[in-house]
Amino acid sequence: MGKWKTIFRKCPFYGQIKKPMKEYKVETLIYYSKLTFDKYHIVDSSKKDIQEKLNSYAKDGWRLASTDASNFGAAMYIYLYFEK
């Protein structure tokens, strides 16, 4: 066992204090489709709202970790995953 103790003590990570776990948060945004000839109307209308969400979370120290989107019927669900 003495040999292993010596090897572990030479390891640069030996005895380091572990960092606390990160916090995670999910923000869901829902946008409904409407009858129009503009097929990008959801993208155009959601840009401002999404940027406002990103700015408000950034002020509180959150960082955007990932995004996802899905649709169901006439609605589009946008998921923003934040970590701190």
RADANOR-V351904 format. One record per pair of residues at least 4 apart in sequence whose C-alpha atoms are under 8 Angstrom apart, sorted by the first residue. I is the first residue (numbers start at 1). J is the second residue. Records with the same first field share a line. If there is no record, write none. Layout:
I = J + J
This chain:
1 = 5
2 = 6
3 = 7
4 = 8
5 = 9
6 = 10
7 = 11
8 = 14
9 = 14
10 = 14
22 = 83 + 84
23 = 83 + 84
24 = 81 + 82 + 83 + 84
25 = 81 + 82 + 83
26 = 79 + 80 + 81 + 82
27 = 79 + 80 + 81 + 82
28 = 77 + 78 + 79 + 80
29 = 77 + 78 + 79
30 = 75 + 76 + 77 + 78
31 = 42 + 46 + 75 + 76 + 77
32 = 42 + 74 + 75 + 76
33 = 41 + 42 + 74 + 75 + 76
34 = 74
40 = 44
41 = 45
42 = 46
43 = 47
45 = 49
46 = 50
47 = 51
48 = 52
49 = 53
50 = 54
51 = 55
52 = 56
53 = 57
54 = 58 + 64
55 = 59
56 = 60
57 = 61 + 62 + 63
58 = 62 + 63
61 = 84
62 = 82 + 83 + 84
63 = 82 + 83 + 84
64 = 80 + 81 + 82 + 83
65 = 80 + 81 + 82 + 83
66 = 80 + 81 + 82
67 = 78 + 79 + 80 + 81
68 = 78 + 79 + 80
69 = 76 + 77 + 78 + 79
70 = 76 + 77 + 78
71 = 75 + 76 + 77
72 = 76 + 77
